[in-house]
Amino acid sequence: LLVALLTAALLLAACGGGEEEAAPQASGGASGGSESAVEVSGPLFAFGFGYESGDEIAKVRIDRFREEYPDANVTFSESGFEAQPFLSALASGEPPDMVNMPRNTIGTYIARGVLAPLDDCIAQEGIDMGVFYDSAVQQVTVDGTAYALPEFLNSRIWILSNPAFEEAGLDPETIDLSDWDAIADANEQLTKMSGNRLNRIGIDPKLPEFLPLWAWANDSPMISEDGLQSQLEAPGVAEALEFSNGLHEAAGGRTKFLDFRDTWDFFGEDNQFAADQLAANPFEQWYLNVLADVSPNVDITVRPFETRSGEPFTWSDGNAWAIPAEASNPEAACAFISTMTNAETWIEAAELRTKNRNQDKEPNLGVYTANREADEVIFEDLKLDKWPNLEQAVQTVLDVQESGRSIPPSPAAAAYETAWTTAVNEVMTGGGEPAAALQAADQEAQEAIEAAAR
């Protein structure tokens, strides 16, 4: 079993839906305090997380656990999640007690039986799974059983450059983002060339990684709600790929597009929005924090992504805390993951970030958790009056979170993602037509799903 998983891990990357049956619920833990109903003591090892390498949001939550449970000794891998080292740790006979991993790939480990169901943990800590966003719970739930507690919530939204739109005679607040013809026309108008030289990309479709977003917008999810049926061959997916890939053409094709994008100061003060090198793209909301750090006065409008019928939505994902099935100290591990994800702990961590940002006179955009009750307090008053564009951006993210869609847990999450990503790259490099490339990818993905589900 672990040999097979180690082989699969070579393809696994920590990446970023339908509705599934909700996980069991109890009252307490995720909502407020985290005092455990059992004795919590002994050594604990967390894989895929760090204290020394973590920021204040990580440190405050860990410190809270250590204060509440002084008889427990928790240590960390001081690294992000990596599939092969995790599986090697399982195979060694000394598995970690808890693991922080991407929700997009957790289905692989659930299917192989290496993660423990959390029924007992939920009861032990009195965890109310209803306080977590539905899209996050769906990603960690199989057959009505939760296998992890959601941590952060990552959302995708449109980021639009106001000066670029105004120069093109377009209104970033009213452009119809549900109308693909309007998006294509705007892309042509927003792209700026000097002869054969590209000076500004109009719209970056964010391929290959954002194909699921475009497919959902076209009412064509790429995998079934139970994660067992690849739907890459659906005509709506091919149409979404053809359209989104076509947005590269205004810049002179994918190669010129990428060559220009590679010149951006993505994390610096001369980033693509500040330097007028990009007019619009869908992106994860964490990039707003980058802009708040390096370009707090950047002139942008943030809008939700929309289906072609005009329904605002987002693609949600993030990490989650799970307990390996062979963990040596599962009760203490349960107390730890409950503490790391409950509202009271999140709020304490966010308060420190607020204090730090205010002292530095920098905009504070909050902390996007997967816990609704925490978010209600964290975002109650961020005091962003000096940065109205960022204030509007944060509110847009909050407004769309309840409309999140997520990739359901699949027993072959890595192979499925590899299949469709390879197909998109093939199309973008001119090596195939969307329908044919996706049909081949669908067959590959379905074979992997069926093999993993046996």
C-alpha positions in Angstrom: 0.0 0.0 0.0 2.6 2.5 1.0 4.8 1.6 -1.9 1.9 2.4 -4.2 1.4 5.7 -2.4 5.1 6.6 -2.7 5.0 6.0 -6.4 1.9 8.3 -6.7 3.6 10.9 -4.6 6.1 11.6 -7.3 3.3 13.2 -9.3 1.7 15.0 -6.3 2.0 18.7 -5.9 0.5 20.8 -3.1 -2.1 22.7 -5.2 -5.3 24.2 -4.9 -17.3 20.9 -6.9 -20.2 19.8 -5.9 -22.2 19.3 -2.8 -21.5 16.4 -0.6 -23.1 15.1 2.6 -22.2 17.2 5.6 -19.8 15.8 8.2 -21.1 14.9 11.6 -21.7 17.8 14.0 -21.3 18.4 17.7 -21.3 21.6 19.7 -18.3 23.5 21.0 -14.6 23.2 20.0 -14.4 25.0 16.6 -16.6 27.8 18.0 -14.8 28.8 21.1 -12.4 27.5 23.8 -10.4 24.4 23.3 -10.1 22.7 26.7 -10.1 19.0 26.0 -12.3 16.4 27.7 -9.3 14.0 27.9 -5.9 14.1 29.3 -3.5 15.8 26.9 0.1 15.0 27.4 3.2 13.4 25.9 5.2 14.0 22.7 3.4 15.3 19.5 4.9 15.7 16.1 3.3 17.8 13.4 4.2 17.3 9.7 3.8 20.1 7.1 3.9 23.0 9.6 6.4 25.1 11.4 6.8 27.2 14.5 10.2 28.7 14.0 9.5 29.1 10.3 5.9 30.3 10.8 4.5 33.8 11.0 2.6 35.3 14.0 -0.6 33.6 13.0 1.1 30.2 13.4 3.0 31.1 16.5 0.1 32.6 18.5 -2.1 29.5 17.9 0.8 27.1 18.8 1.5 29.1 21.9 -2.1 28.9 22.9 -2.0 25.1 22.7 1.2 25.0 24.7 -0.3 27.2 27.4 -3.5 25.2 27.7 -1.7 21.8 27.6 1.7 22.2 29.2 2.1 18.4 29.6 2.2 18.0 25.8 5.4 18.5 24.0 4.7 19.5 20.4 7.4 19.7 17.7 7.2 20.4 14.0 8.7 19.5 10.7 9.4 23.2 10.0 8.4 22.6 6.4 5.4 22.8 4.2 3.6 19.6 3.2 5.4 17.4 0.7 3.9 14.1 -0.3 6.9 11.8 -0.6 8.5 12.7 2.8 5.0 12.4 4.4 4.6 8.9 3.0 8.1 8.0 3.9 7.3 8.9 7.5 4.3 6.7 7.4 6.3 3.8 6.0 9.0 4.2 8.7 6.7 3.0 11.4 7.0 6.4 13.2 4.2 8.4 11.6 3.5 12.0 12.7 0.7 12.7 15.1 -0.9 15.3 12.9 -0.4 16.6 9.4 -1.2 19.9 7.7 -2.0 19.3 4.1 -3.8 20.8 1.0 -7.5 20.0 0.9 -7.3 19.6 -2.9 -5.2 16.4 -2.5 -6.5 15.0 0.8 -8.8 12.5 -1.0 -5.9 10.4 -2.1 -4.9 9.8 1.5 -8.5 9.2 2.7 -9.0 6.6 0.0 -5.8 4.8 1.0 -6.8 4.6 4.7 -3.8 6.5 6.0 -5.9 9.3 7.7 -8.1 8.6 10.7 -11.8 9.5 10.5 -12.5 12.3 13.0 -15.8 11.1 14.5 -14.2 10.4 17.9 -12.1 13.6 17.8 -15.2 15.7 17.0 -17.0 14.1 19.9 -14.0 14.5 22.2 -13.5 18.2 21.5 -17.2 19.1 21.0 -16.4 20.4 17.5 -19.3 22.0 15.6 -18.4 21.3 11.9 -21.2 23.8 11.0 -18.9 26.7 11.8 -16.7 25.9 8.9 -17.5 27.1 5.4 -19.4 24.5 3.4 -16.9 24.4 0.6 -14.1 23.6 3.0 -16.0 20.9 4.8 -17.0 19.2 1.5 -13.3 18.8 0.7 -12.5 16.8 3.8 -15.7 14.7 3.9 -16.2 11.3 2.4 -19.4 9.3 2.8 -20.5 11.6 5.6 -17.3 11.3 7.6 -14.9 14.2 8.2 -11.2 13.3 8.0 -9.7 16.7 8.7 -10.5 20.2 10.1 -10.3 23.0 7.6 -7.7 25.7 8.3 -7.5 28.7 5.9 -9.9 29.6 3.2 -8.4 30.7 -0.1 -10.8 32.4 -2.6 -10.4 33.5 -6.3 -11.6 36.9 -7.4 -11.0 39.3 -10.3 -8.4 42.1 -9.7 -8.9 45.0 -12.2 -6.6 48.0 -12.8 -8.7 51.1 -12.7 -6.3 53.3 -14.7 -6.0 50.6 -17.5 -9.8 50.3 -17.8 -10.3 54.1 -17.8 -7.6 54.5 -20.5 -9.5 52.0 -22.6 -12.8 53.8 -22.0 -14.2 50.9 -19.9 -15.7 50.9 -16.4 -14.2 48.3 -14.1 -17.2 48.4 -11.8 -19.8 47.7 -14.5 -18.2 45.6 -17.1 -20.2 42.4 -17.5 -17.9 39.7 -16.3 -20.5 37.0 -17.0 -20.4 37.8 -20.8 -17.5 36.1 -22.4 -17.8 38.2 -25.6 -17.5 41.3 -23.4 -14.4 39.9 -21.7 -12.8 39.1 -25.1 -13.6 42.5 -26.5 -12.2 44.2 -23.3 -9.1 42.1 -23.6 -8.4 43.5 -27.0 -9.0 47.1 -25.8 -6.9 46.7 -22.7 -3.9 45.1 -24.3 -1.3 47.7 -25.1 1.3 47.3 -27.9 4.1 49.5 -29.2 4.5 48.2 -32.7 5.4 44.5 -32.1 6.4 45.2 -28.5 3.9 44.2 -25.7 3.6 46.8 -23.0 0.5 45.6 -21.2 -1.4 42.4 -21.0 -5.2 42.9 -21.1 -6.5 39.9 -19.3 -4.4 37.0 -17.9 -6.7 33.9 -17.7 -4.3 32.2 -15.3 -3.8 29.0 -17.2 -3.3 26.1 -16.6 -4.1 26.4 -12.9 -7.4 28.3 -13.2 -9.2 26.0 -15.8 -11.6 24.7 -13.1 -12.7 28.3 -12.5 -13.5 28.9 -16.1 -15.2 25.4 -16.4 -17.5 26.2 -13.4 -18.3 29.5 -15.0 -19.4 27.5 -18.0 -21.6 25.3 -15.9 -19.3 22.3 -16.5 -17.6 21.0 -13.4 -14.5 18.9 -14.2 -15.2 16.1 -11.8 -18.3 14.6 -10.3 -19.6 15.6 -6.8 -18.3 12.3 -5.3 -14.9 12.6 -6.9 -15.2 9.3 -8.7 -16.0 10.4 -12.2 -13.7 12.6 -14.3 -15.7 15.0 -16.5 -12.9 16.5 -18.5 -14.4 15.3 -21.7 -17.5 17.4 -21.3 -18.0 19.9 -24.2 -18.4 22.7 -21.6 -14.8 22.1 -20.3 -13.4 22.2 -23.8 -15.3 25.4 -24.6 -13.9 27.0 -21.4 -10.4 26.0 -22.3 -10.7 27.2 -25.9 -12.1 30.6 -24.7 -9.6 31.2 -21.8 -6.6 30.1 -23.9 -7.8 32.4 -26.7 -7.2 35.4 -24.4 -3.5 35.0 -25.0 -3.8 35.9 -28.6 -4.3 39.6 -28.1 -0.8 39.7 -26.6 0.7 38.0 -29.7 0.3 34.4 -28.5 1.2 32.4 -25.4 5.0 32.6 -25.9 5.1 36.4 -26.1 2.6 36.5 -23.3 4.8 34.4 -21.0 8.0 36.2 -21.9 6.5 39.5 -20.9 4.9 38.2 -17.7 8.2 36.8 -16.6 9.6 40.4 -16.4 7.1 41.4 -13.7 8.2 42.4 -10.3 5.4 40.3 -8.9 6.1 40.7 -5.2 7.7 44.2 -5.4 6.5 47.8 -5.4 6.9 47.9 -9.2 4.4 45.0 -9.6 2.3 44.5 -12.7 -0.5 46.7 -11.5 1.7 49.5 -10.2 3.7 49.4 -13.4 0.7 49.2 -15.7 1.7 45.9 -17.1 -1.6 44.1 -16.5 -5.2 45.3 -16.7 -7.0 42.3 -15.1 -6.8 38.8 -14.0 -8.5 36.3 -11.6 -6.3 35.5 -8.7 -6.2 34.1 -5.1 -7.2 36.7 -2.5 -3.8 36.3 -0.8 -2.3 38.5 -3.5 -4.2 41.5 -2.0 -1.9 41.1 1.0 1.1 41.5 -1.3 -0.4 44.6 -2.7 -1.2 46.0 0.7 2.5 45.5 1.7 4.2 46.9 -1.4 1.6 49.1 -3.1 -1.1 50.0 -0.5 -2.4 52.8 -2.7 -2.7 50.8 -5.8 -5.8 51.8 -7.8 -7.7 48.6 -8.3 -11.3 47.3 -8.3 -12.0 43.7 -7.0 -15.0 41.9 -8.4 -16.3 38.3 -7.9 -15.9 35.8 -10.7 -19.3 35.0 -12.3 -21.0 32.2 -14.2 -22.2 32.9 -17.7 -25.7 33.3 -16.2 -24.4 36.1 -13.9 -24.1 34.2 -10.6 -21.2 35.4 -8.5 -19.0 32.5 -7.1 -15.5 31.6 -6.1 -13.2 28.6 -6.2 -12.3 27.8 -2.6 -9.5 25.7 -1.2 -6.8 25.8 1.5 -5.1 23.5 4.0 -6.5 21.3 6.7 -5.4 19.5 9.8 -5.6 15.6 9.8 -4.5 12.8 12.1 -2.7 9.8 10.5 -4.5 6.5 11.2 -1.4 5.1 13.0 -0.7 8.2 15.1 0.7 7.3 18.5 -1.0 10.0 20.4 -4.4 10.7 18.7 -6.2 12.2 21.6 -3.6 14.9 22.1 -3.4 15.4 18.4 -7.1 15.9 18.3 -6.8 18.6 21.0 -4.1 20.3 19.0 -5.9 20.4 15.6 -9.1 21.6 17.5 -7.1 24.4 19.1 -5.5 25.4 15.8 -8.9 25.9 14.1 -11.3 27.1 16.7 -12.6 30.7 16.6 -11.1 31.9 19.9 -7.6 30.9 18.8 -8.0 32.5 15.3 -9.3 35.7 16.8 -6.3 35.9 19.2 -3.9 35.5 16.4 -5.6 38.0 14.2 -5.6 40.6 17.0 -1.8 40.4 17.2 -1.6 40.9 13.4 -3.9 43.9 13.7 -1.7 45.3 16.5 1.5 44.8 14.4 0.0 46.3 11.2 -1.4 49.3 13.1 1.9 50.0 14.8 3.6 50.0 11.4 0.8 52.2 10.0 0.2 49.5 7.3 -3.2 48.3 6.0 -4.5 45.2 7.8 -6.6 42.9 5.5 -7.4 40.4 8.2 -6.9 36.6 8.2 -9.2 34.5 5.9 -9.9 31.4 8.0 -12.2 28.5 7.2 -14.1 29.3 10.4 -17.2 31.5 9.9 -17.4 32.5 13.5 -13.8 33.6 13.6 -14.2 35.7 10.4 -17.2 37.5 11.8 -15.1 39.0 14.5 -11.8 39.3 12.6 -13.4 41.4 9.8 -15.8 43.4 12.0 -13.7 46.6 11.8 -10.4 46.6 9.9 -10.1 50.4 9.8 -9.3 50.6 6.1 -10.7 54.1 5.6 -7.3 55.3 4.4 -7.3 52.6 1.7 -10.8 52.5 0.2 -9.7 50.3 -2.7 -8.4 47.7 -0.3 -11.5 48.0 1.8 -13.7 47.3 -1.2 -11.5 44.4 -2.1 -11.8 42.8 1.3 -15.6 43.2 1.3 -15.8 41.6 -2.1 -13.9 38.5 -0.9 -16.1 38.2 2.2 -19.3 38.6 0.1 -18.4 35.7 -2.1 -17.0 33.2 0.4 -20.4 31.5 1.0 -20.7 30.9 -2.7 -17.5 28.9 -2.8 -17.1 25.8 -5.0 -14.4 23.3 -4.3 -12.8 20.3 -6.0 -14.3 17.2 -4.1 -12.0 14.6 -2.6 -10.9 12.2 -5.2 -9.0 8.9 -4.6 -6.6 9.9 -7.4 -6.3 13.6 -6.8 -2.7 13.9 -8.0 -3.2 11.9 -11.2 -6.4 13.8 -11.9 -4.8 17.2 -11.6 -1.7 16.0 -13.6 -4.0 14.8 -16.4 -5.9 18.0 -16.9 -2.9 20.3 -16.3 -0.9 18.4 -19.0 -3.8 18.7 -21.4 -4.0 22.5 -20.9 -0.3 22.9 -21.4 -0.5 20.8 -24.6 -3.2 23.1 -25.9 -1.4 26.3 -24.9 1.8 25.2 -26.7 -0.1 24.5 -29.9 0.2 20.7 -29.5 -3.5 19.8 -29.6 -7.1 20.9 -29.9 -9.0 21.4 -26.6 -11.6 18.7 -27.1 -9.1 16.0 -28.2 -6.6 16.9 -25.4 -9.2 16.8 -22.7 -10.7 13.6 -24.0 -7.3 11.9 -23.7 -6.8 13.5 -20.2 -10.3 12.3 -19.2 -9.4 8.7 -20.0 -6.1 8.9 -18.1 -7.8 10.5 -15.1 -10.6 8.0 -15.0 -8.3 5.0 -15.1 -6.3 6.5 -12.2 -9.5 7.1 -10.2 -10.8 3.6 -10.7 -7.4 2.0 -9.9 -7.1 4.1 -6.7 -10.7 3.4 -5.6 -10.3 -0.4 -5.7 
